[in-house]
């Protein structure tokens, strides 16, 4: 059984996308959860920055054209 894993593992590993974590060596559900949490935090940070720039631009326009 171990010989089959050693032979077939590199073959299937080459076909998987980097973001696929299921049934892969050295990848765990915890790593997936951490990556997802990091991505969500990045999106929230980006959304906050976009809203800050939007609010600044809107207040600037309202200041120029009362």
C-alpha positions in Angstrom: 0.0 0.0 0.0 2.8 2.5 0.9 4.5 1.8 -2.4 1.4 2.7 -4.3 1.1 6.0 -2.3 4.8 6.8 -3.1 4.3 6.2 -6.8 0.8 7.8 -7.3 1.2 10.8 -4.9 3.4 12.9 -7.2 1.2 12.0 -10.2 -2.0 13.3 -8.5 -0.2 16.2 -6.8 0.7 17.6 -10.2 -2.9 17.8 -11.3 -4.2 19.6 -8.2 -4.5 23.3 -7.9 -2.4 25.0 -5.1 -5.6 26.1 -3.3 -7.0 22.6 -3.1 -6.3 21.2 0.4 -8.3 17.9 0.4 -6.5 14.7 0.8 -3.0 16.2 0.4 0.1 15.6 2.4 1.2 18.5 4.6 -2.2 20.3 4.2 -4.8 20.3 6.9 -8.3 21.7 7.6 -6.7 24.1 10.1 -4.4 25.5 7.3 -7.5 26.0 5.1 -9.3 27.8 7.9 -6.4 30.1 8.5 -6.1 30.9 4.8 -9.8 31.6 4.6 -9.6 33.9 7.7 -6.7 35.8 6.3 -8.5 36.3 3.0 -11.6 37.6 4.7 -9.5 40.0 6.8 -7.8 41.3 3.6 -11.2 41.8 1.9 -12.5 43.7 5.0 -9.4 45.9 5.1 -9.7 46.7 1.4 -13.4 47.4 1.7 -12.7 49.8 4.6 -10.0 51.6 2.6 -12.3 52.0 -0.4 -15.1 53.3 1.8 -12.7 55.8 3.4 -11.6 57.1 0.1 -15.2 57.3 -1.2 -16.3 59.2 1.9 -13.4 61.6 1.6 -14.2 62.2 -2.1 -17.9 62.7 -1.4 -17.2 65.2 1.4 -14.7 67.0 -0.8 -17.3 67.3 -3.6 -20.0 68.5 -1.2 -17.5 71.0 0.2 -16.8 72.4 -3.3 -20.4 72.4 -4.4 -22.6 73.2 -1.4 
